[in-house]
Amino acid sequence: MSGHGDPIPMTSRACGALSGEAHVPGDKSISHRSLILGAMAVGETKVSGLLEGQDVLDTGRAMQAFGAGVINHGGGNWSVHGVGVGGFAEPDQVIDCGNSGTGVRLIMGAMATSPITATFTGDASLNGRPMGRITDPLALFGTQSYGRKNGRLPMTIVGAQDAAPVRYTVPMPSAQVKSAVLLAGLNAAGETVVIEKEATRDHSERMLTGFGANLSVEDTSEGRVITLQGQPELKPQTITVPRDPSSAAFPVCAGIVAQGSEVLVPGIGLNPTRAGLFTTLQEMGADLTFENMREEGGEPVADLRAKFSDNMKGIEVPPERAASMIDEYPVLSVVAAFATGKTVMRGVKELRVKESDRIDAMARGLEACGVTIEEDEDTFIVHGMGAGGVPGGGTCATHLDHRIAMSFMVLGLGTEKPVHIDDGGPIATSFPIFEDLMRDLGANITRD
Ligand code: S3P
């Protein structure tokens, strides 16, 4: 869907202790990939725990438009009837990926080496995001793209006929770019090689291997070298989607900043390429523990217990950790406001090309709530005011960005005065049960 309807202004207020268990939805990255890889396998892939957020629903609709069968059996159980690598049909409608950069970029990769044409669009946020980072490597396969100025959507992609495999070094740390090239490589005869200088989330590699692709990963002086043999027959899978660490971040951080709280967030995937926030929170002195560490579906999983933490210190977040917590910087900047001293986040310029310019969005909202910020293109510094020391009282613009909206709702749970947002509608893209889940913990989050 390319709009969110009327804005939904919301307010969050401190109301004492949060308590209880927060069962967050399925992982967004893995949900997108389950539908896309399911559509590229031959036969029926069964998925349980799928995130039923708008981003993922848009990807499901897109897979149907390319000829796959996508069926909702209820209760988070879905099945995908795949058409095989190279089996995509040409869609007879524009593919609307709504708010989702992951959706559009991975789908462009998946169709780029089939001799079909498709036109992609999205909402105002997505149509402002750079697609050149995808179309540049896809051009090496012979794929053509016709977008707006500066490589923006709406954009038409003409898939390559008889695509040649490529060797590509990803110029920025981006799992979306890496994944788009790997998905395109599936229908190119021969060996496609993708090199990333910094490791990013590795769900595509793990899942491609699970679906039966021949893929190897080697750590070399050049970086992580991923080699994929083209034109495999992907075998349908039964997938249980783990709960999303990026969504878990919100109730975890709420437990840390709301006075007297103790919150348990069970069954969270702790893939090291995703878990950087939790390490950072512990380094700041947050009372966060991992319980019942186990392995589920090949991924490390734990129950996270977060308690109100009134003795946190600002830290310098190691820049090499950025990729493993890239979506969590907005909520980290909220926690940092309740620590004492500066929290310094360097090497974070990718935040400027997410659903919004996340450094700018958080900086302006935190300032409106009385917090001092420093920033440059690649750096974000929050001057902490200590637990109980953040005034609040501001109205924060969310810029069609779900994580900005949820971060400011967490902020208001620890500030002196309420925190308002102009639009909580985008929360439904990744965390449709956020308001209910937070209220069940005892949070005072209301629609105005
Ligand atoms: C994602 C990769 C990241 C992340 C996004 C999900 C993915 O984006 O921010 O929310 O599923 O591959 P980039 O690849 O642009 O860093």
Boltz pocket constraint, residues with backbone or C-beta under 6 A from the ligand:
constraints:
  - pocket:
      binder: B
      contacts: [[A, 28], [A, 29], [A, 30], [A, 102], [A, 173], [A, 174], [A, 175], [A, 176], [A, 177], [A, 179], [A, 201], [A, 326], [A, 327], [A, 350], [A, 354]]
      max_distance: 6.0
